[in-house]
């Protein structure tokens, strides 16, 4: 394995909704420009606490494998994340213990919201397309968990309607207390801010990465940015399901 580099990055998807019109996204911000240039990472790793101003960094630092293979969508972490200790509510209104429910299973975790005009539905769709290319046995093993960053609007019923349309009926949708969600996201290097209203417009910022957790260690060892395609996921999922590096 190549020499390790420390990446303390922070980016987000700034999604704006005004009526039914498409939103806009703020430019991505990289705290470690050299790493971003080398690896093409567009996702957030290490956004500050929610009570601090966006732009501060106090979250965990990801240690990533060195190299400049821009053909790979995946970034393998030399220092993997521990799965968030979250007990939230699923689309059926039942408690869902994230660690227990996904223990020993290949798991993709993404934080987003149903009113997102672009990044969130595209990410779920890409994963769903890739999942359908797997053998049935592997499809059943893969866990895809979507945790809302906008729990005030994303009720269990709302998530239950949105996820099958945006992604796949097998995907798990979770909602709950925002502070708990924010802390869980921050524990794996994902920064999210509370949704805020500006006139008739609702603005929300959230890290746009997907974290893959190994079925053998339950550690988050692979990171995908928002530019990851369905083809990228389709190529990597067979290995992720086995707990191998893509």
C-alpha angles and dihedrals in degrees: 000000000000123000112286125248127199115234120192101177134164129191136142146188108248102200121187127193124191110172107310097326123121116268131229131237126219118235114273116256121215121197091189105044095176093056092046091051092049099045105025093232115170100172130096121258115177114005117177128258117293093248091057126080116269109263097050119110125215104130127105119299117233118220109211134192113260123242141096103242099145090176090074120082093194126084111201113213118220088197104045125204125248113240111261115263096231133151107186139152122274129212091274092056092252127131112262120198102203097201096045097041094051099035111138093004130111103253137187115198124195131175115210144112139252096239091058107124099209128351100051099049091042092052093049091046093051092051091046092052091050093046092056090059092062124093111267093253091055092045088057092051097051116092118199114189122191113193115193121234090194105056094161090069101022102076121172089261093050092050090046091058098040104045098059090049097044096037130347137317089240093063116107117231120200134189135169143113111002095219091053091048092047092051092048091050092047090053088067095040099264118134121207132174127204114266109259134195121231108183106304092341127094114209124194131175123198139157109265102211132114117219119207117211122205120239090216100051104014086227125134101241106155130057128199126192129217093266092064110124132215087252091055092052092045090054095049105036097080089058095042090053088058093045092248129139112262 
